[in-house]
Amino acid sequence: MEKDTQTQTWNDIAEHVPTQLREDVEAIARIHGPFVATFVRPETLFDTDSVYEATPVFLLTATHLIVVLPDVTHEFIPSGELITSTQIVPLRSITDYQVIRRRVLDGPQAGAISVVQLRMRWGASRALDMRPASCEDPTCEAEHGYVGMSINEDGDVLLDTTLDDATFARGLSFIDELLRRLATFA
């Protein structure tokens, strides 16, 4: 049975992962063992001077979440190069997670899920958003210092209406399996 699952997983990867990323995914599989779930999220990215396709790959083993993020850069080579960064997170390190589900409120699709987002924290990063503070008085010229918000969200899996139905369904299955695995570490 496990061999059949792995064959199906590799078939899914071959179908949905661009050729340039397959070597990276195969190298990860050799090191971290068989995948219990995978999700490939194709997306179009807009940069200041270009538009390109990106394909983040989410891989789940019995003990790790692995995120492979591709990016295109023209920084060192004018014709561009594909860069992949891989983050390997032990599931036991994911200390907090939340699932956000949005549903259509009205109309013929009322109740249908339109967005599902799984946010996760494992302590790898923290963002600090700072801005000048102000008061309610529009004529006030006093210095009010700064206000800030610390955000600790290391990763997320986002499913939205830009995805075709089959990709959305694969994403839901991946999130469900990841949540099942995380529950064993709670």
C-alpha positions as CSV (number, residue, x, y, z in Angstrom):
1,M,0.0,0.0,0.0
2,E,2.8,2.5,0.9
3,K,4.5,1.8,-2.5
4,D,1.2,2.7,-4.3
5,T,0.9,5.9,-2.3
6,Q,4.5,6.9,-3.1
7,T,3.9,6.1,-6.8
8,Q,0.8,8.3,-6.8
9,T,2.7,11.1,-5.0
10,W,5.5,11.0,-7.6
11,N,2.9,11.0,-10.4
12,D,1.3,14.1,-8.9
13,I,4.7,15.8,-8.5
14,A,5.7,14.9,-12.1
15,E,2.4,16.3,-13.3
16,H,2.4,19.5,-11.3
17,V,6.0,20.4,-10.6
18,P,8.0,22.2,-13.3
19,T,10.9,20.1,-14.5
20,Q,13.5,22.6,-13.1
21,L,12.2,21.9,-9.5
22,R,11.9,18.1,-9.7
23,E,15.6,17.5,-9.0
24,D,15.3,19.6,-5.8
25,V,12.2,17.7,-4.7
26,E,13.8,14.3,-5.5
27,A,16.9,15.3,-3.5
28,I,14.7,16.2,-0.5
29,A,12.9,12.8,-0.8
30,R,16.2,10.9,-0.7
31,I,17.2,12.7,2.6
32,H,13.8,13.0,4.4
33,G,12.0,9.8,3.4
34,P,8.6,9.3,1.8
35,F,6.1,12.0,1.5
36,V,2.7,11.4,3.1
37,A,1.1,14.4,1.3
38,T,2.2,17.0,-1.3
39,F,0.7,20.2,-2.6
40,V,1.9,22.3,-5.5
41,R,0.5,25.8,-5.7
42,P,1.0,27.5,-9.1
43,E,0.8,31.3,-9.0
44,T,1.6,34.2,-11.1
45,L,4.0,36.8,-9.6
46,F,4.3,40.4,-10.6
47,D,7.7,42.2,-10.1
48,T,8.5,45.8,-10.9
49,D,9.8,44.8,-14.4
50,S,8.5,41.3,-15.1
51,V,5.7,38.8,-14.7
52,Y,6.6,35.1,-14.0
53,E,5.1,31.9,-12.9
54,A,6.1,30.5,-9.5
55,T,5.4,27.1,-8.1
56,P,5.8,26.7,-4.3
57,V,5.9,23.0,-3.3
58,F,4.7,21.9,0.1
59,L,5.8,18.4,1.1
60,L,4.8,16.5,4.2
61,T,6.6,13.6,5.7
62,A,5.6,11.7,8.9
63,T,7.7,14.2,10.9
64,H,8.5,17.3,8.8
65,L,6.9,20.0,6.7
66,I,9.1,20.9,3.8
67,V,8.5,24.1,1.7
68,V,10.3,24.6,-1.6
69,L,10.1,28.1,-2.8
70,P,11.2,29.0,-6.3
71,D,12.1,32.5,-7.4
72,V,13.4,34.1,-10.5
73,T,16.1,36.7,-10.3
74,H,18.0,38.8,-12.8
75,E,20.4,40.2,-10.3
76,F,23.6,38.4,-11.4
77,I,22.6,37.0,-14.8
78,P,20.6,39.4,-17.2
79,S,18.8,36.5,-18.8
80,G,17.7,35.4,-15.3
81,E,18.1,32.3,-13.1
82,L,15.8,30.1,-11.1
83,I,16.6,30.0,-7.4
84,T,15.0,27.5,-5.0
85,S,15.1,27.8,-1.2
86,T,14.0,24.9,0.9
87,Q,12.8,25.2,4.5
88,I,12.6,22.0,6.5
89,V,10.5,22.3,9.6
90,P,10.1,19.5,12.2
91,L,6.3,19.2,12.9
92,R,7.0,19.2,16.6
93,S,8.5,22.8,16.1
94,I,5.2,24.2,14.8
95,T,4.0,25.7,18.1
96,D,0.9,27.5,16.9
97,Y,-1.4,27.3,13.9
98,Q,-4.8,28.5,12.8
99,V,-7.1,27.7,9.9
100,I,-9.1,30.6,8.4
101,R,-12.0,29.7,6.2
102,R,-14.0,32.2,4.2
103,R,-17.3,31.5,2.7
104,V,-19.5,33.2,0.2
105,L,-22.2,35.2,2.1
106,D,-25.0,35.7,-0.4
107,G,-26.1,34.6,-3.8
108,P,-26.2,31.3,-5.6
109,Q,-22.8,30.2,-4.1
110,A,-23.8,31.2,-0.5
111,G,-22.0,29.0,1.9
112,A,-19.3,27.8,-0.6
113,I,-15.7,28.0,0.7
114,S,-13.9,30.8,-1.2
115,V,-10.6,30.9,0.8
116,V,-8.8,28.6,3.2
117,Q,-5.6,29.7,4.8
118,L,-3.4,27.7,7.2
119,R,-1.1,30.0,9.2
120,M,1.8,28.4,11.1
121,R,4.4,29.6,13.6
122,W,7.6,27.8,14.5
123,G,9.7,30.7,15.7
124,A,11.9,31.1,12.7
125,S,11.1,34.7,11.9
126,R,9.5,37.8,13.3
127,A,8.5,40.9,11.4
128,L,8.2,44.3,13.0
129,D,5.9,46.8,11.3
130,M,6.6,50.3,12.6
131,R,5.0,53.6,11.8
132,P,4.7,57.1,13.3
133,A,2.1,57.4,16.0
134,S,-0.5,60.1,15.8
135,C,-3.5,61.4,17.8
136,E,-7.1,62.2,17.0
137,D,-6.5,66.0,16.6
138,P,-5.8,66.8,13.0
139,T,-4.2,70.1,14.0
140,C,-1.8,68.5,16.5
141,E,1.9,68.9,15.7
142,A,3.3,67.1,18.7
143,E,5.7,64.2,18.3
144,H,3.9,61.0,19.4
145,G,6.7,58.5,18.8
146,Y,6.1,55.3,17.0
147,V,3.7,52.4,17.2
148,G,4.5,49.0,16.0
149,M,3.2,45.5,15.6
150,S,5.3,42.3,15.9
151,I,4.2,39.6,13.6
152,N,5.3,36.0,14.0
153,E,4.0,34.0,11.1
154,D,6.6,31.7,9.6
155,G,4.5,30.1,6.9
156,D,1.2,29.6,5.4
157,V,-0.7,27.6,2.8
158,L,-3.2,29.8,1.0
159,L,-6.1,28.4,-1.2
160,D,-8.2,30.9,-3.0
161,T,-10.5,31.3,-6.0
162,T,-7.6,31.9,-8.3
163,L,-6.9,28.2,-8.2
164,D,-8.7,25.8,-10.4
165,D,-11.1,23.3,-8.6
166,A,-8.7,20.4,-8.8
167,T,-5.8,22.3,-7.3
168,F,-8.0,23.8,-4.6
169,A,-9.2,20.2,-3.7
170,R,-5.6,19.0,-3.6
171,G,-4.7,21.9,-1.3
172,L,-7.6,21.1,1.1
173,S,-6.4,17.5,1.2
174,F,-2.9,18.6,2.0
175,I,-4.1,21.0,4.8
176,D,-6.3,18.2,6.3
177,E,-3.4,15.8,6.4
178,L,-1.1,18.4,7.9
179,L,-3.6,19.2,10.6
180,R,-4.0,15.5,11.4
181,R,-0.2,15.2,11.7
182,L,0.1,18.4,13.8
183,A,-2.6,17.1,16.2
184,T,-0.4,14.2,17.2
185,F,2.2,16.6,18.4
186,A,-0.2,18.7,20.5
